[in-house]
Amino acid sequence: MNAAAPMIPIPEAAMSETVFAFTLALLLLAPLAIAGMALVNTGLARSRSAAQALLGYLALWAVTAIGFALVGASFAGTLKTHEIVLHAGGKTWSVLGLDPWLLHGLGSAAPQMQLALLFEFMAVAMAAMVPWGSGADRWRLPGGCASAAVLSGFVFPLVAHWIWGGGWLAQLGANFGLGAGFLDGGGAATVHALGGMAALALVWIAGPRRGKFPREGLSTAIPGHNAVYVLFGCLLALVGWLAWNAAGAVIWLHAPLAALPETAINTLLSAAAALVATYSVTRVRFGKPDASLCANGWLAGLVTSTACAALTTPLEAIFAGAVAGIFTPLLVEVLELALSIDDPSGAIAVHGASGLWGLVAVGFFAPQAGQLTAQLVGVAALLGVILPLIYLLYALLNRVVAFRVDPDGERIGMDLHELGGGAYPEFVIHRDESYR
């Protein structure tokens, strides 16, 4: 292993000023995807935790920005200065970046590298926010911030380097002839699968909300407190996702500007197909469509598009979105009823499962030989290496900064317990009769 081998950037065409300006404009719109997701997940939680939930999204974004700037960006290797490599089987495998600390040299980096780093700042924020929704009504803000620091400082940079920084997953094409190597144009792996796995680890460690799974029966329904937040958040997220996927296509897949309209169309079609599918499934199962599950289906379609919007045809995007829309409500039900997993935001299904499905769909639809194998290798690495790593780090972190609030804090709500005031002080928030 070489701890400081100089990286040799892949030759790329110089980015024109027009492409740079347009991509930068897209990136400035991309945070609307995060805002929409935050609004959806806040609406799906209880009213007595709404202020703490939204403050948490801001706090986690702040922590990830600082953590990634101080430490994580170096390990991601986006500026392509040095790397840690492993020599095995006559091949050279890049496993971790070693760029200068504290973003030193950013101003002199190539324009495309600067845009890539800006994209990663938003990607790491969204990845850290995904599990926050799963821990709603019980996850303490200090624990959430600590987890964001761990994800932004090491876990996200590790995955980002493997995929976006010229790491070993990106090298599968050159080293083994597996298509173009592992492809993830918008962060289905680095953001959504990673965030979904973090959500799963968090739920395992923190456990369900009190009263969710009473001893004497099936799970208790704890509906979200504001369907308007949820549905408006879906519309807001669409705007951000259109910009997000287009920017990712330019930065990571080097797509020309002429290809971006189709990328945007595929993003919309994937979300639309997913919504129609979820609407149909919930109407058949429950007699009427379920608003919160339809919102989850919409987001699942957007997450799926993150992987394949720039790499598929419109018909393929519809198929991929429809599959996500079908399995999302079913998986949410299986996780809750069969596995007793309490995930208020549905992040495990919406982000984790749909992100992995989108990555596999890229392989199914790719024209080049070996691409499906490359995608499956990447999925296996995420599930076999990153998921256990996250669980181990979270379990250790929970011993230092307790994740779960005490029973009294959960009873009165996270707003009063952690902030000293509620999101809706003019209304009387009644105690849930199901709470025990």
Residue pairs with C-beta under 8 A, 6 or more apart in sequence:
1 84
1 85
1 86
1 87
2 84
2 85
2 87
3 84
3 98
4 82
4 84
4 98
5 82
5 83
5 84
5 85
6 81
6 82
7 77
7 80
7 81
7 82
7 83
7 94
7 97
7 166
9 80
9 166
10 166
12 112
12 254
13 254
15 23
15 110
15 111
15 112
15 115
18 257
19 250
19 257
20 111
20 112
20 115
22 250
22 257
23 115
23 247
23 250
23 251
24 115
24 118
26 243
26 244
26 246
26 247
26 250
27 115
27 118
27 119
27 122
27 243
27 247
29 239
29 240
29 242
29 243
30 119
30 122
30 240
30 243
30 244
30 247
31 122
31 240
32 236
32 237
32 239
32 240
32 243
33 126
33 237
33 239
33 240
33 241
33 243
33 244
33 302
34 57
34 61
34 122
34 125
34 126
34 129
34 240
35 233
35 236
35 237
35 240
36 233
36 234
36 235
36 236
36 237
36 238
36 239
36 240
37 126
37 129
37 130
37 133
37 233
37 237
37 299
38 53
38 54
38 57
38 129
38 233
39 229
39 230
39 232
39 233
39 236
40 133
40 229
40 230
40 233
40 234
40 237
40 295
40 299
40 345
41 53
41 132
41 133
41 136
41 233
41 344
41 345
41 347
42 50
42 53
42 54
42 57
42 226
42 229
42 233
43 224
43 225
43 226
43 227
43 228
43 229
43 230
43 233
44 133
44 136
44 224
44 230
44 292
44 344
44 345
44 346
45 53
45 133
45 136
45 137
45 224
45 225
45 344
45 345
46 136
46 137
46 222
46 224
46 225
46 413
46 432
47 225
47 226
47 422
47 423
47 424
47 427
47 429
48 412
48 413
48 414
48 415
48 416
48 422
48 423
48 429
49 136
49 137
49 413
49 414
49 415
50 225
50 226
50 415
50 422
50 423
50 424
51 415
51 419
51 421
51 422
51 423
52 141
52 414
52 415
52 418
52 419
53 132
53 133
53 136
53 414
54 423
55 141
55 419
56 132
56 139
56 141
56 144
57 129
57 132
59 141
59 144
59 145
59 148
60 125
60 128
60 129
60 132
60 144
60 145
60 148
61 125
61 128
61 129
63 128
63 145
63 148
63 149
63 152
64 121
64 124
64 125
64 128
64 148
64 149
64 151
64 152
65 121
65 125
65 152
67 148
67 149
67 152
67 153
68 76
68 120
68 121
68 124
68 152
68 153
68 156
68 157
69 102
69 103
69 121
70 101
70 102
70 153
71 101
71 152
71 153
71 154
71 157
72 124
72 152
72 153
72 154
72 156
72 157
73 79
73 99
73 103
73 117
73 120
73 157
74 97
74 98
74 99
74 100
74 101
74 157
75 96
75 97
75 98
75 99
75 153
75 154
75 157
75 158
75 161
76 97
76 99
76 120
76 156
76 157
76 160
76 161
76 164
76 165
77 83
77 94
77 96
77 97
77 98
77 99
77 157
77 161
77 165
77 166
77 167
78 97
78 99
78 113
78 116
78 117
78 120
78 160
78 164
78 165
79 99
79 100
79 105
79 106
79 109
79 113
79 117
80 97
80 99
80 113
80 165
80 166
81 98
81 99
81 100
81 105
82 97
82 98
82 99
83 94
83 95
83 96
83 97
83 98
83 161
83 165
83 166
84 94
84 95
84 96
84 97
84 98
85 92
85 93
85 94
85 95
86 92
86 93
86 95
86 168
87 93
91 171
91 175
93 167
93 168
93 171
93 175
94 161
94 165
94 166
94 167
94 168
94 171
95 161
95 162
95 167
95 168
96 157
96 158
96 161
96 167
97 157
97 161
97 165
97 167
99 105
103 117
106 114
106 117
109 117
112 251
115 247
115 250
115 251
116 164
116 251
116 252
119 247
119 248
119 251
119 252
120 160
120 164
122 244
123 156
123 160
123 187
123 190
123 191
124 151
124 152
124 156
124 157
124 160
126 187
126 191
126 195
127 151
127 156
127 187
127 190
127 191
127 192
127 194
127 195
127 198
128 147
128 148
128 151
128 152
128 156
128 195
128 198
129 195
130 191
130 192
130 194
130 195
130 196
130 198
130 199
130 347
130 351
131 147
131 195
131 198
131 199
131 201
131 202
131 347
132 139
132 144
133 199
133 344
133 345
133 347
134 199
134 200
134 202
134 203
134 343
134 344
134 345
134 347
134 348
135 144
135 199
135 202
135 203
135 206
135 403
136 344
136 345
137 209
137 222
137 344
137 410
137 413
137 414
138 206
138 207
138 209
138 210
138 404
138 405
138 410
138 414
139 202
139 206
139 403
139 404
139 405
140 401
140 402
140 403
140 404
140 405
140 418
141 418
142 401
143 397
143 398
143 401
143 402
143 403
143 404
146 397
146 400
146 401
147 198
147 202
147 394
147 397
147 403
150 393
150 394
150 397
151 194
151 198
151 390
155 194
155 198
155 386
155 389
155 390
155 393
156 190
156 194
158 386
159 189
159 190
159 194
159 382
159 386
160 190
161 167
162 168
162 169
162 170
162 182
162 381
163 169
163 170
163 182
163 184
163 189
163 190
163 378
164 170
164 184
164 190
164 252
169 181
169 182
169 374
169 377
169 378
169 381
170 181
170 182
171 181
172 178
172 179
172 181
172 182
172 374
172 377
172 378
173 179
173 180
173 181
173 370
173 374
174 181
176 370
177 369
177 370
178 370
178 371
178 373
178 374
178 377
179 363
179 366
179 368
179 369
179 370
179 371
179 372
179 373
179 374
180 366
180 368
180 371
180 374
181 374
182 189
182 374
182 375
182 377
182 378
183 253
183 307
183 311
183 362
183 366
183 371
183 374
183 375
184 190
184 252
184 307
184 359
184 378
185 245
185 248
185 249
185 252
185 253
185 306
185 307
185 309
185 310
185 311
186 244
186 245
186 248
186 249
186 252
186 305
186 306
186 307
186 309
186 310
187 244
187 248
187 306
188 303
188 304
188 306
188 307
188 308
188 355
188 356
188 358
188 359
189 307
189 355
189 359
189 378
189 379
189 382
191 306
191 351
191 355
192 303
192 306
192 351
192 352
192 354
192 355
192 358
193 351
193 352
193 355
193 356
193 359
193 379
193 382
194 382
194 386
194 390
195 347
195 351
195 352
195 355
196 347
196 348
196 349
196 350
196 351
196 352
196 353
196 355
196 356
197 352
197 382
197 383
197 386
197 387
197 390
198 390
198 394
199 343
199 345
199 347
199 348
199 351
199 352
200 341
200 348
200 352
200 387
201 387
201 390
201 391
201 394
202 394
202 403
203 341
203 342
203 343
203 348
204 341
204 391
205 391
205 394
205 395
205 398
205 403
206 398
206 403
206 404
207 342
207 404
208 340
208 341
208 342
209 222
209 342
209 344
209 410
210 407
210 410
210 411
210 435
210 436
211 220
211 222
211 432
211 434
211 435
211 436
212 219
212 220
212 222
212 342
213 219
213 220
213 340
213 342
214 220
214 434
214 436
218 337
219 336
219 337
219 340
219 342
220 434
222 344
222 432
222 434
223 292
224 230
224 292
224 344
227 291
227 292
230 291
230 292
230 295
231 291
231 295
233 295
234 295
234 298
234 299
237 298
237 299
237 302
238 267
238 268
238 271
238 302
241 267
241 271
241 302
241 305
241 306
242 264
242 267
242 268
244 306
245 263
245 264
245 266
245 267
245 305
245 306
245 309
245 310
246 260
246 263
246 264
248 306
248 310
249 255
249 259
249 260
249 263
249 309
249 310
250 257
250 260
253 310
253 311
255 263
255 310
259 310
262 314
263 309
263 310
264 309
265 314
265 317
266 305
266 308
266 309
266 310
266 312
266 313
266 314
266 317
267 302
267 305
267 309
267 317
269 314
269 317
269 318
269 321
270 301
270 302
270 304
270 305
270 308
270 309
270 317
270 318
270 320
270 321
270 324
271 298
271 299
271 301
271 302
271 305
271 321
272 301
272 318
272 321
273 301
273 317
273 318
273 319
273 320
273 321
273 322
273 325
274 297
274 298
274 300
274 301
274 302
274 304
274 321
274 322
274 324
274 325
274 328
275 294
275 297
275 298
275 301
275 325
276 322
276 325
277 297
277 321
277 322
277 323
277 324
277 325
277 326
278 293
278 294
278 296
278 297
278 298
278 300
278 325
278 326
278 328
278 329
279 289
279 294
279 297
281 325
281 326
281 329
281 330
282 288
282 289
282 290
282 293
282 294
282 329
283 289
285 329
290 329
292 346
293 328
293 329
293 332
293 346
296 328
296 329
296 332
296 346
296 349
296 350
297 324
297 325
297 328
297 329
299 350
299 351
299 354
300 324
300 325
300 328
300 349
300 350
300 353
300 354
301 321
301 324
301 325
301 354
303 324
303 350
303 351
303 354
303 355
303 358
304 320
304 321
304 323
304 324
304 354
304 355
304 357
304 358
304 361
305 317
305 320
305 321
305 358
306 355
306 358
307 355
307 358
307 359
307 361
307 362
308 316
308 317
308 320
308 358
308 361
308 362
308 365
309 317
311 362
311 365
311 366
312 320
312 361
312 362
312 365
313 365
316 361
316 365
319 361
320 357
320 358
320 361
320 365
323 357
323 361
324 354
324 357
324 358
327 349
327 353
327 357
328 346
328 349
328 350
328 353
328 354
331 348
331 349
331 353
332 343
332 346
332 349
335 341
335 343
335 348
335 349
336 342
336 343
341 348
343 349
356 379
356 382
356 383
359 375
359 378
359 379
360 372
360 375
360 376
360 379
362 371
362 375
363 371
363 372
363 373
363 374
363 375
363 376
364 372
366 372
394 403
397 403
405 414
405 417
405 418
408 417
409 417
409 418
410 417
411 431
411 435
413 422
413 429
415 421
415 422
415 423
416 422
422 429
